[in-house]
Amino acid sequence: MTLRTIPREVILGLVIIALCGVIAARFPNFVRPSNLLSVATDTAPLIMLALGQFAVIVTRCIDLSVAANLALTGMICALLNVAMPGFPMGLMLPLALVVGAGLGAINGVLVWKVGIPPIVVTLGTMTVFRGIIFLLSGGSWVNAHEMSASFTQFPRIPVLGIELLAWIAVIAVLGVYLLVTRTALGRAFYAVGGNPHAAVYTGIDVGRTQFLAFVLSGALAGMTGYLWVARYAVAYVEIANGFELDVVAACVIGGVAIAGGAGSVGGVVLGALFLGVIKNALPVVNISPFWQLAISGTAIIIAVALNARSNRPKGRIILKKAEHSHEPV
Amino acid sequence: MSLSDLHADMTEPRRAPRTIPDRLTSPLRRNLLGWESLLLIVGIAIFILNAFASPYFLSAWSLSDATFNFTEKAMIAFAMALLIVAGEIDLSVASIIALASTAMGAAATAGAGTPVLVLIGLGTGLLCGAFNGTLVTRLGLPSIVVTIGTMSLFRGISYIVLGDGAYRGYPTSFQWFGQGYVFWVISFEFVLFAVLAVIFGLLLHKTNFGRAVYAVGNNPTAALFSGIRVARVKMTLFLLTGLMSGVAAICLTARLGSTRPSIALGMELEVVTMVVLGGVSILGGAGSIPGVVIAAFVLGLVTFGLGLLNVPGIVMSIFTGALLIGVIALPRLIAKWRR
């Protein structure tokens, strides 16, 4: 068994374990179950956003507006909570989901019905969403004391000793896993990304599939938006600024092909956890947090180089490209 | 693997196979009848609206100040336009500015003079461009991911060096690059912008290299078989983009007089917006420098006009984003209704 035939998920899993091992050699406290659990919980937002991004990238699109969507939906939830403290918490999460899905649908319609390239669409909506947050909030912060206790406590409710935020991420992972492996829509995601022409001939509506991927990405971003604002108990214009790059990075590190058609849920989760472990380990091993940006940048470059080096298709390619693939020149 | 591959098949199943535009009419004239004229009308409309909206707008010094809103971004946008026409993209330009500015700041603190600072700025830009170009052309990696990675890496190095500190204390002669005036209200930056516009315009529209850029963007395989060294063209364009980011770093650093690691944060998106608004196809293979020049003026006027009306910067981004989507959506929607 050569290095190339080992699945990406296994390599990534071993790298994460090795990383934890190296840290544990000097700082054993890092690998205490309670600490590992808090690392995983901290990474939950990244995992949820990366799942949506994964669906979008698999269909050959990209969604740069996820962080802005998260911030806008989070602000809407926070303002709603300030205006109507009695708004039932059970409805807040579905509301965030719907708002986020709506914002994602805007991206999707522009890609599907107007035919604008996704990178342009989401670049535009990203700035528009941020601007709308400013208009809604007047540029001021919504602080912890303005939010109701039930609003901020929701993601921290312990269920079987684990925060609700982590459980929601687990449900999202399972949901997206079932969606892409067990449903026709999931197959369509891969088919559209693997070969759009062939997908059309098999009766798949390419634009509609991409639209639905954007809706999924938006819904997950919106839901995370509420959880983010509630967990950190603050909402302002710049929350999660630049987070979209972490999200894309998690996908790339997880082995999702940026050209579409390949990738797996397991890889994405491990890619996000890899970034999460690094982020949480830096303060523990006394490295300035200012190193984090350079480290994740290096990780992205190494990951994409590894992606390109292995000729074996990552994940599942359902409809192989009939025409010869473009050789790098 | 390039950006054009990423999107090439996006909408194709619903239209005819990719058409290779024939170049019987000069690209300049053809474009002037289409996209550029639409953009010019938008620009003039914004100019007139601004003149009515604020009494301070129509003064020579106001308009001169307005140019600083776009000159640095436009310098990078020219090189980025060529890169996007060739089917690649560089999202690390703002981070190159941060790294080049940090390098210059460190040198200035060590007592380097203005000529050395300029060389360091340009050199850092070239090195970063070479790094991007090598990863894309030698290893065949998709440029969008590579430059998302180097975007973190380059700015990350600035953060490692500077942390939450800042470099100040640039020589007075150095500050002329950002604050100097060549003649009356004509700033050095504006002159540089104009000269670079002409140089890049000639490079793209009047030289063999420019033809090669279009060819690579339209069909890299065909370009290779027609004797164009595709990898070398792309490498040159990454070097150019890095160099222009270095130039912009010199101007911006000189204008601000200080360097923080967060300098020019998010500027890459404004540069890409400018290029796309200028009519350059994000799929590669089409676009013109005059379009980018007009887009630079339009964006500069929008920002400045709204600024005079005391509209906060973040609200301006709504206009920028809506303008980007609107200007691209409009011709497509019109074409749809005609059908």
Boltz contact constraints between the chains, C-beta under 6 A:
constraints:
  - contact:
      token1: [A, 114]
      token2: [B, 329]
      max_distance: 6.0
  - contact:
      token1: [A, 114]
      token2: [B, 332]
      max_distance: 6.0
  - contact:
      token1: [A, 115]
      token2: [B, 11]
      max_distance: 6.0
  - contact:
      token1: [A, 115]
      token2: [B, 332]
      max_distance: 6.0
  - contact:
      token1: [A, 116]
      token2: [B, 328]
      max_distance: 6.0
  - contact:
      token1: [A, 117]
      token2: [B, 7]
      max_distance: 6.0
  - contact:
      token1: [A, 117]
      token2: [B, 282]
      max_distance: 6.0
  - contact:
      token1: [A, 120]
      token2: [B, 276]
      max_distance: 6.0
  - contact:
      token1: [A, 120]
      token2: [B, 282]
      max_distance: 6.0
  - contact:
      token1: [A, 123]
      token2: [B, 269]
      max_distance: 6.0
  - contact:
      token1: [A, 124]
      token2: [B, 321]
      max_distance: 6.0
  - contact:
      token1: [A, 124]
      token2: [B, 324]
      max_distance: 6.0
  - contact:
      token1: [A, 124]
      token2: [B, 325]
      max_distance: 6.0
  - contact:
      token1: [A, 127]
      token2: [B, 317]
      max_distance: 6.0
  - contact:
      token1: [A, 127]
      token2: [B, 320]
      max_distance: 6.0
  - contact:
      token1: [A, 127]
      token2: [B, 321]
      max_distance: 6.0
  - contact:
      token1: [A, 128]
      token2: [B, 318]
      max_distance: 6.0
  - contact:
      token1: [A, 128]
      token2: [B, 321]
      max_distance: 6.0
  - contact:
      token1: [A, 128]
      token2: [B, 322]
      max_distance: 6.0
  - contact:
      token1: [A, 130]
      token2: [B, 317]
      max_distance: 6.0
  - contact:
      token1: [A, 131]
      token2: [B, 314]
      max_distance: 6.0
  - contact:
      token1: [A, 131]
      token2: [B, 315]
      max_distance: 6.0
  - contact:
      token1: [A, 131]
      token2: [B, 317]
      max_distance: 6.0
  - contact:
      token1: [A, 131]
      token2: [B, 318]
      max_distance: 6.0
  - contact:
      token1: [A, 134]
      token2: [B, 314]
      max_distance: 6.0
  - contact:
      token1: [A, 134]
      token2: [B, 315]
      max_distance: 6.0
  - contact:
      token1: [A, 196]
      token2: [B, 9]
      max_distance: 6.0
  - contact:
      token1: [A, 196]
      token2: [B, 13]
      max_distance: 6.0
  - contact:
      token1: [A, 197]
      token2: [B, 13]
      max_distance: 6.0
  - contact:
      token1: [A, 200]
      token2: [B, 13]
      max_distance: 6.0
  - contact:
      token1: [A, 206]
      token2: [B, 13]
      max_distance: 6.0
  - contact:
      token1: [A, 237]
      token2: [B, 314]
      max_distance: 6.0
  - contact:
      token1: [A, 245]
      token2: [B, 148]
      max_distance: 6.0
  - contact:
      token1: [A, 248]
      token2: [B, 148]
      max_distance: 6.0
  - contact:
      token1: [A, 252]
      token2: [B, 145]
      max_distance: 6.0
  - contact:
      token1: [A, 258]
      token2: [B, 142]
      max_distance: 6.0
  - contact:
      token1: [A, 258]
      token2: [B, 145]
      max_distance: 6.0
  - contact:
      token1: [A, 259]
      token2: [B, 1]
      max_distance: 6.0
  - contact:
      token1: [A, 259]
      token2: [B, 5]
      max_distance: 6.0
  - contact:
      token1: [A, 259]
      token2: [B, 6]
      max_distance: 6.0
  - contact:
      token1: [A, 290]
      token2: [B, 159]
      max_distance: 6.0
  - contact:
      token1: [A, 290]
      token2: [B, 160]
      max_distance: 6.0
  - contact:
      token1: [A, 290]
      token2: [B, 163]
      max_distance: 6.0
  - contact:
      token1: [A, 291]
      token2: [B, 160]
      max_distance: 6.0
  - contact:
      token1: [A, 293]
      token2: [B, 152]
      max_distance: 6.0
  - contact:
      token1: [A, 293]
      token2: [B, 155]
      max_distance: 6.0
  - contact:
      token1: [A, 293]
      token2: [B, 156]
      max_distance: 6.0
  - contact:
      token1: [A, 293]
      token2: [B, 159]
      max_distance: 6.0
  - contact:
      token1: [A, 294]
      token2: [B, 153]
      max_distance: 6.0
  - contact:
      token1: [A, 294]
      token2: [B, 156]
      max_distance: 6.0
  - contact:
      token1: [A, 294]
      token2: [B, 157]
      max_distance: 6.0
  - contact:
      token1: [A, 294]
      token2: [B, 160]
      max_distance: 6.0
  - contact:
      token1: [A, 296]
      token2: [B, 152]
      max_distance: 6.0
  - contact:
      token1: [A, 297]
      token2: [B, 149]
      max_distance: 6.0
  - contact:
      token1: [A, 297]
      token2: [B, 152]
      max_distance: 6.0
  - contact:
      token1: [A, 297]
      token2: [B, 153]
      max_distance: 6.0
  - contact:
      token1: [A, 297]
      token2: [B, 156]
      max_distance: 6.0
  - contact:
      token1: [A, 298]
      token2: [B, 153]
      max_distance: 6.0
  - contact:
      token1: [A, 300]
      token2: [B, 149]
      max_distance: 6.0
  - contact:
      token1: [A, 301]
      token2: [B, 149]
      max_distance: 6.0
  - contact:
      token1: [A, 304]
      token2: [B, 141]
      max_distance: 6.0
  - contact:
      token1: [A, 304]
      token2: [B, 145]
      max_distance: 6.0
  - contact:
      token1: [A, 305]
      token2: [B, 139]
      max_distance: 6.0
  - contact:
      token1: [A, 308]
      token2: [B, 141]
      max_distance: 6.0
  - contact:
      token1: [A, 326]
      token2: [B, 5]
      max_distance: 6.0
  - contact:
      token1: [A, 328]
      token2: [B, 140]
      max_distance: 6.0
  - contact:
      token1: [A, 329]
      token2: [B, 224]
      max_distance: 6.0
  - contact:
      token1: [A, 329]
      token2: [B, 230]
      max_distance: 6.0
  - contact:
      token1: [A, 329]
      token2: [B, 231]
      max_distance: 6.0
